[in-house]
Amino acid sequence: MIRLYLLIATISWFQILSAQKNNIKFIDLPDDFNTELEISGMIGHENSLYLVSEREKIIYQISMLDYSITSSIDLRKPIITYNSKKPENEIDIRGIEMEGLSWYKNQLLFVDEGNTAIYRYDLDEETISKIKTNLDLSDFNGDFGMEGIAVNKDKKLVYILRERNGNNQSEIYTLKMSPDKSFKYYNQKYIIDHKDNNWRYSDIYYDSQENIIYALRSYYNKKDPEAAKCYIDKIPVNKKGIIDGPIDFNEDEMLSNMVVKNRCKYVSNLEGIYKTGNKVFIVSDNARSTKKCDSKPIKTMFIEYTFNKL
């Protein structure tokens, strides 16, 4: 009888593991994503996903139905047009390092850690502009730069993610959208402590249905790439739209194990997250290949992760 119970328990355990694994799908994107595009941010709207390429300064629109490319936005032309009209406040096109992407009223908002700036791209007018803010962004670059942006449209709030601050911490700043289209900062800064500087947050997404910020947390040590970790944490927001914690730190190893298992087929430097319903999409920046692989992976890692309801 004991053996029977053990057998039943073992079968049930493997069934649960199998169900969990089925919740993670690695999807091959079109061949365009097999070159070093360096996708560094992602947002969704209706049946489309928008992925921003840090290297090419292009935003790709792909279908959520079959993941084909439906259109692309080359940001260089609107930047050149903007600079011709605003030479005193030009955008340094060579220094751009686009990180993070969000959606607001048919506009794409994204952060630039190279020029420490925030931009607005109007999809109707096909124009780009800098967003004024009283938040000092001058030190938000490099390893301490901006990695994500999310919008709470009901409260007209913007959340800016800083991946690290040099003290084994990540930071999220809450800014208010003003009638003059600037972003006002009123000293709303939320600090997340990490165990060491190998941990970081690489992107955030605000879910208005749950009133929660989903944050992509990862661990990477160059000396031990197989020890990489990846989690999707939940950061609660109060009725006023202000982050008030505590954070629900996800410790499920399933996602991490699957990412490490596939790190020699796809580049596993995950940098973009978007959630819709019970599905989360995650995408990688494929500029940095993983060491200790037989061949150099160049494919963008793209994951469809369905939350397990069990």
C-alpha positions as CSV (number, residue, x, y, z in Angstrom):
1,M,0.0,0.0,0.0
2,I,2.9,2.4,0.9
3,R,4.4,1.7,-2.5
4,L,1.1,2.4,-4.2
5,Y,0.9,5.8,-2.4
6,L,4.5,6.6,-3.4
7,L,3.7,5.7,-7.0
8,I,0.6,7.9,-7.1
9,A,2.5,10.7,-5.5
10,T,5.4,10.4,-8.0
11,I,3.0,10.3,-10.9
12,S,1.1,13.4,-9.6
13,W,4.4,15.2,-9.1
14,F,5.5,14.6,-12.7
15,Q,2.1,15.6,-14.0
16,I,2.4,18.9,-12.1
17,L,5.9,19.4,-13.5
18,S,4.8,18.6,-17.0
19,A,1.8,21.1,-16.7
20,Q,4.2,23.8,-15.4
21,K,6.6,23.2,-18.3
22,N,3.8,23.5,-20.8
23,N,3.2,27.0,-19.5
24,I,6.5,28.2,-20.9
25,K,6.9,28.4,-24.7
26,F,10.0,29.5,-26.5
27,I,8.9,31.0,-29.8
28,D,11.1,31.5,-32.8
29,L,10.6,35.1,-34.1
30,P,11.1,36.0,-37.8
31,D,14.7,35.9,-39.1
32,D,15.1,39.6,-38.6
33,F,15.4,38.8,-34.9
34,N,18.4,36.5,-35.5
35,T,20.7,39.5,-36.0
36,E,21.9,41.7,-33.2
37,L,18.9,43.9,-33.0
38,E,19.3,44.3,-29.2
39,I,15.6,44.4,-28.3
40,S,15.5,46.4,-25.0
41,G,11.8,47.0,-24.4
42,M,8.4,45.8,-25.2
43,I,4.7,46.8,-24.9
44,G,1.5,45.5,-26.3
45,H,-1.7,47.1,-27.6
46,E,-4.8,45.2,-28.9
47,N,-3.4,42.3,-31.0
48,S,0.1,43.7,-31.5
49,L,3.4,43.8,-29.7
50,Y,5.9,46.6,-30.1
51,L,9.6,45.8,-29.6
52,V,12.2,48.5,-29.6
53,S,15.7,47.8,-31.0
54,E,18.4,49.6,-29.1
55,R,21.0,49.0,-31.9
56,E,18.9,49.9,-35.0
57,K,16.7,52.6,-33.4
58,I,13.7,50.8,-34.9
59,I,10.4,49.8,-33.3
60,Y,9.1,46.5,-34.7
61,Q,5.3,45.8,-34.6
62,I,4.6,42.1,-34.5
63,S,1.3,40.2,-34.5
64,M,0.3,38.4,-31.3
65,L,-1.5,35.8,-33.5
66,D,1.4,34.5,-35.4
67,Y,4.4,36.7,-34.3
68,S,5.0,37.9,-37.9
69,I,6.3,41.5,-38.4
70,T,3.4,43.7,-39.5
71,S,5.3,47.0,-39.6
72,S,8.3,48.9,-38.3
73,I,9.0,52.5,-37.2
74,D,12.5,53.9,-38.1
75,L,13.0,56.5,-35.4
76,R,16.0,58.2,-37.1
77,K,13.9,60.2,-39.6
78,P,11.6,61.8,-36.9
79,I,14.7,62.4,-34.7
80,I,16.4,64.3,-37.6
81,T,13.2,66.3,-38.2
82,Y,13.0,67.1,-34.4
83,N,16.6,68.2,-34.3
84,S,16.2,70.6,-37.2
85,K,13.4,72.3,-35.3
86,K,15.0,72.1,-31.8
87,P,18.8,72.5,-32.4
88,E,19.2,73.9,-28.9
89,N,17.7,70.8,-27.3
90,E,18.7,68.2,-29.9
91,I,18.6,64.4,-29.5
92,D,22.1,62.9,-29.8
93,I,21.2,60.2,-32.3
94,R,24.6,58.5,-31.9
95,G,24.3,58.3,-28.1
96,I,20.8,56.8,-27.9
97,E,20.4,53.7,-25.8
98,M,16.7,53.0,-25.8
99,E,15.5,51.0,-22.8
100,G,11.9,50.2,-21.9
101,L,8.7,51.0,-23.8
102,S,5.2,51.9,-22.8
103,W,1.9,53.0,-24.4
104,Y,-0.3,56.0,-23.7
105,K,-3.1,57.4,-26.0
106,N,-1.6,56.1,-29.2
107,Q,1.8,57.3,-28.2
108,L,4.9,55.2,-27.4
109,L,6.9,56.4,-24.4
110,F,10.5,55.2,-24.0
111,V,13.6,56.0,-22.0
112,D,17.1,56.6,-23.3
113,E,19.8,55.8,-20.8
114,G,22.5,56.9,-23.2
115,N,21.3,60.5,-23.3
116,T,19.4,60.2,-19.9
117,A,16.1,61.3,-21.5
118,I,12.5,60.3,-21.9
119,Y,10.8,60.5,-25.3
120,R,7.3,60.4,-26.7
121,Y,6.6,59.0,-30.2
122,D,3.2,60.0,-31.7
123,L,1.9,57.2,-33.9
124,D,-0.6,59.4,-35.6
125,E,1.7,62.3,-36.4
126,E,4.9,60.1,-36.7
127,T,6.8,62.6,-34.6
128,I,9.2,62.3,-31.7
129,S,9.7,64.8,-28.8
130,K,11.6,65.0,-25.6
131,I,9.6,65.0,-22.4
132,K,10.4,67.6,-19.8
133,T,10.8,66.5,-16.2
134,N,12.0,68.0,-12.9
135,L,13.5,64.6,-12.0
136,D,17.3,64.8,-12.3
137,L,18.3,62.0,-14.7
138,S,21.9,63.0,-15.2
139,D,23.3,60.0,-13.2
140,F,20.8,57.5,-14.7
141,N,23.1,55.9,-17.3
142,G,25.3,52.9,-17.8
143,D,24.9,50.2,-15.1
144,F,22.9,52.7,-13.1
145,G,20.6,53.7,-16.0
146,M,16.9,53.6,-16.7
147,E,15.7,50.2,-17.9
148,G,11.9,50.5,-18.0
149,I,8.9,52.7,-18.1
150,A,5.2,51.9,-17.3
151,V,2.1,54.0,-17.4
152,N,-0.9,54.1,-15.0
153,K,-3.3,55.9,-17.4
154,D,-6.2,56.1,-14.9
155,K,-4.1,58.0,-12.4
156,K,-1.9,59.7,-15.1
157,L,1.2,58.4,-13.5
158,V,4.5,57.1,-15.0
159,Y,6.8,54.7,-13.3
160,I,10.5,54.9,-14.2
161,L,12.7,51.9,-13.4
162,R,16.4,52.4,-12.6
163,E,18.1,48.9,-12.7
164,R,20.7,49.7,-10.1
165,N,21.9,52.6,-7.9
166,G,25.3,51.3,-6.9
167,N,24.1,50.1,-3.5
168,N,22.8,46.6,-4.4
169,Q,19.4,48.2,-5.0
170,S,16.9,49.0,-7.8
171,E,14.7,52.1,-7.8
172,I,11.3,52.9,-9.2
173,Y,10.3,56.6,-9.5
174,T,6.7,57.7,-9.7
175,L,6.0,60.8,-11.8
176,K,2.8,62.7,-12.6
177,M,1.7,63.6,-16.1
178,S,1.0,67.3,-16.2
179,P,-1.4,69.2,-18.5
180,D,1.7,70.8,-20.3
181,K,2.8,67.1,-21.1
182,S,5.8,67.3,-18.7
183,F,6.4,64.6,-16.1
184,K,6.5,66.0,-12.5
185,Y,8.4,64.3,-9.7
186,Y,7.1,64.7,-6.2
187,N,9.8,62.6,-4.3
188,Q,8.0,59.3,-4.8
189,K,10.9,56.9,-4.9
190,Y,10.6,53.2,-4.1
191,I,13.8,51.2,-3.3
192,I,14.2,47.5,-3.7
193,D,17.1,45.8,-1.9
194,H,19.0,43.0,-3.6
195,K,21.5,40.4,-2.1
196,D,24.3,41.7,-4.3
197,N,25.0,43.7,-7.4
198,N,24.5,40.7,-9.7
199,W,20.8,41.2,-9.2
200,R,18.7,43.7,-11.1
201,Y,15.3,44.6,-12.5
202,S,15.4,44.9,-16.3
203,D,11.8,46.0,-17.1
204,I,8.4,46.7,-15.6
205,Y,4.8,46.6,-16.7
206,Y,1.8,48.1,-15.0
207,D,-1.4,45.9,-15.0
208,S,-4.4,48.2,-14.5
209,Q,-6.8,45.2,-13.9
210,E,-4.8,44.0,-10.9
211,N,-3.3,47.4,-9.9
212,I,0.1,45.7,-9.8
213,I,3.5,46.4,-11.4
214,Y,5.0,43.2,-12.9
215,A,8.8,43.4,-12.7
216,L,11.4,41.3,-14.4
217,R,14.1,40.4,-11.9
218,S,17.3,38.6,-12.9
219,Y,20.6,37.4,-11.6
220,Y,23.7,37.0,-13.8
221,N,27.3,36.3,-12.9
222,K,29.8,36.3,-15.8
223,K,31.9,33.7,-14.0
224,D,29.0,31.3,-13.7
225,P,26.4,31.8,-16.5
226,E,24.7,28.5,-15.6
227,A,23.7,30.1,-12.2
228,A,21.5,32.6,-14.0
229,K,18.1,33.3,-12.4
230,C,14.9,35.0,-13.7
231,Y,11.8,35.8,-11.8
232,I,8.6,37.8,-12.4
233,D,7.8,39.7,-9.2
234,K,4.6,41.6,-8.3
235,I,4.9,45.1,-6.9
236,P,1.6,46.4,-5.4
237,V,0.2,49.8,-6.0
238,N,-2.3,51.6,-3.7
239,K,-5.5,53.4,-4.7
240,K,-3.6,56.6,-5.4
241,G,-1.2,54.8,-7.8
242,I,1.7,55.0,-5.4
243,I,3.9,51.9,-4.8
244,D,3.5,50.8,-1.2
245,G,4.8,47.2,-1.0
246,P,5.6,44.7,0.2
247,I,6.8,43.1,-2.9
248,D,5.7,39.5,-3.8
249,F,9.1,38.1,-4.7
250,N,8.6,35.1,-6.9
251,E,11.0,32.2,-6.0
252,D,9.6,29.6,-8.5
253,E,12.7,28.1,-10.3
254,M,10.7,26.9,-13.3
255,L,11.3,29.9,-15.5
256,S,15.0,30.2,-14.5
257,N,15.6,26.5,-15.3
258,M,14.0,26.7,-18.7
259,V,15.9,29.9,-19.6
260,V,19.3,28.4,-18.6
261,K,18.4,25.2,-20.5
262,N,17.8,27.2,-23.7
263,R,20.7,29.7,-23.3
264,C,22.8,28.1,-26.0
265,K,20.0,28.3,-28.6
266,Y,18.9,31.9,-27.7
267,V,20.6,34.8,-26.1
268,S,19.2,34.9,-22.6
269,N,19.8,38.5,-21.5
270,L,16.1,39.2,-20.8
271,E,15.1,42.9,-21.0
272,G,11.4,43.3,-21.9
273,I,8.2,42.2,-20.3
274,Y,4.5,42.7,-21.2
275,K,1.4,41.1,-19.6
276,T,-2.0,40.5,-21.0
277,G,-4.6,38.3,-19.3
278,N,-2.8,35.4,-17.7
279,K,0.0,35.5,-20.2
280,V,3.4,37.2,-19.9
281,F,5.7,37.8,-22.8
282,I,9.4,38.2,-22.2
283,V,12.1,39.1,-24.8
284,S,15.9,39.3,-24.7
285,D,18.5,41.7,-25.9
286,N,20.6,39.4,-28.2
287,A,23.8,41.5,-28.3
288,R,25.6,39.6,-25.6
289,S,25.9,35.9,-26.2
290,T,26.3,33.4,-23.4
291,K,29.7,31.9,-22.7
292,K,30.5,28.2,-22.5
293,C,28.3,27.2,-25.5
294,D,29.5,25.1,-28.4
295,S,28.3,27.9,-30.8
296,K,27.6,31.5,-30.4
297,P,23.8,32.0,-30.0
298,I,22.5,35.1,-31.8
299,K,18.7,34.4,-31.7
300,T,16.4,36.7,-29.7
301,M,14.9,34.7,-26.8
302,F,11.1,35.2,-26.8
303,I,9.0,33.5,-24.2
304,E,5.2,33.1,-23.8
305,Y,4.7,32.4,-20.2
306,T,1.2,31.4,-19.0
307,F,0.6,31.7,-15.3
308,N,-0.3,28.4,-13.7
309,K,-3.7,28.6,-12.0
310,L,-3.1,25.5,-9.9
